[in-house]
Amino acid sequence: MKYYSTRKTDTTYTLTEAVLQGLSPDGGLFVPAKLPHFSVEEFANCQALDEFAFKLLEPFFIHDVLHSSLAKICKRSFSFPLPLVELSSDLSLLELYHGPTASFKDIGARFLANALSFVLQDHDKLTILVATSGDTGSAVASAFHQKDNIQVVVLFPLGKVSTRQEHLLSCYDGNVCTLAVEGTFDECQKMVKATFANEKIASNFNLSSANSINIGRLLPQSMYYARSSIDYFQRTGKEPGFIVPTGNLGNALAAMLAQKMGFPIREVVIANNKNAVLSDYFATKLYQPKKSIATLANAMDVGSPSNMERLLHYYPKIDDLEKSVSAYSVDDEEIKNTIIKVYSEFKLAICPHTATAFNVYQRLSSRDWILVSTAHPAKFFDIVEPLIEKPVQLPNDMRQLLAQPSCYKTISTDLRELQNFLGK
Ligand SMILES: *Cc1c(COP(=O)(O)O)cnc(C)c1O
């Protein structure tokens, strides 16, 4: 399989090149030259998640040096359950938060980390530089922790993430280092971008990114849509629709790609918070990035989704997109009311991101839906517990991480401080 940029299809790259570079040199995003097509029957004998993932992902790895390592990468990455829980006859919940840092980002981050560690065996040291508004940083830190020859530097905005998020970002030792920036998330992101743009520094430190535009995070995310749609279809004989809490559009795009690859997915519904980028796009037929607004579902506070360029690549005409995709926006008041309602109806605590999907579900006609649950409610206990008036149980992995000491260094938004730090 060859890869090219969304902006220039006549230069091709290998998968390894696309994964190492993250972003194409022309500023576009890498996409595979074509999508494989599958039938449900082909997966009849793939019970284990890692075997299923191998079968789905193998076409994307053909002719790449990573092909021979794919089985091992899948085994190491898909090592925790992704349960599909039936809530009622027409409603199931896909729980993607059973990984070590309790958000779906563990899946893509671990796959990318395992893939990169095979690429690097004979290469120099690599430095992963990542800015986070909360969940990405901990997933990336956990995924790369103790990987040989890889150093991780995580930047987060001091005082602007929840206390638990902060701890989960800064409880790793060894090859992971956490920097608290006296600034906003946008400023952290700007510092990362400026450091990548500095060619001397980028090549000296062999910088690489692990943010959600990396194709090595996107591809493995299609796996759980493929798997759960087949499971649902085999149980009920019906094709489910997915409702996906969305920010940078990585997770929802993975669902759309699974649909394009032939899996039994009726439709994909995007749940935005107050950052109504996608629902505005459908309403006005014009894509307009905006400044992000802070909401209770903070991992979705994105005004300019980084995967939009891939979406427009796969669906250049909005009329085609509208045939299988729609979008809705949910405000903070609705998020709070939904958390309360879902708890009283199902005795189920949900995080504010997952609440956007439940809220959209309530507005849609009742027919086979799978709601995507993107994070464990314990990560957002300060929002969830006062609403449901009950404590939320900590998952074991999170309990262990919270018991570790945490440590970070505080820096200003002055780029030289970050660059001096890399020099050490
Ligand atoms: C990152 C994140 C999202 C948004 O996912 P995208 O792929 O950026 O659209 C939703 N919920 C949670 C809990 C997240 O951490």
PDBQT file of the ligand as one rigid body, heavy atoms in Angstrom, charges set to zero:
ROOT
HETATM    1  C1  LIG A 501     -10.177  13.023  22.244  1.00  0.00    +0.000 C 
HETATM    2  C2  LIG A 501     -11.506  12.715  22.810  1.00  0.00    +0.000 A 
HETATM    3  C3  LIG A 501     -12.691  12.868  22.046  1.00  0.00    +0.000 A 
HETATM    4  C4  LIG A 501     -12.677  13.416  20.653  1.00  0.00    +0.000 C 
HETATM    5  O1  LIG A 501     -12.124  12.496  19.723  1.00  0.00    +0.000 OA
HETATM    6  P1  LIG A 501     -11.638  13.010  18.284  1.00  0.00    +0.000 P 
HETATM    7  O2  LIG A 501     -11.024  11.813  17.646  1.00  0.00    +0.000 OA
HETATM    8  O3  LIG A 501     -10.646  14.107  18.540  1.00  0.00    +0.000 OA
HETATM    9  O4  LIG A 501     -12.842  13.492  17.557  1.00  0.00    +0.000 OA
HETATM   10  C5  LIG A 501     -13.893  12.504  22.633  1.00  0.00    +0.000 A 
HETATM   11  N1  LIG A 501     -13.952  12.051  23.910  1.00  0.00    +0.000 NA
HETATM   12  C6  LIG A 501     -12.846  11.894  24.656  1.00  0.00    +0.000 A 
HETATM   13  C7  LIG A 501     -12.980  11.399  26.049  1.00  0.00    +0.000 C 
HETATM   14  C8  LIG A 501     -11.586  12.221  24.149  1.00  0.00    +0.000 A 
HETATM   15  O5  LIG A 501     -10.484  12.082  24.922  1.00  0.00    +0.000 OA
ENDROOT
TORSDOF 0
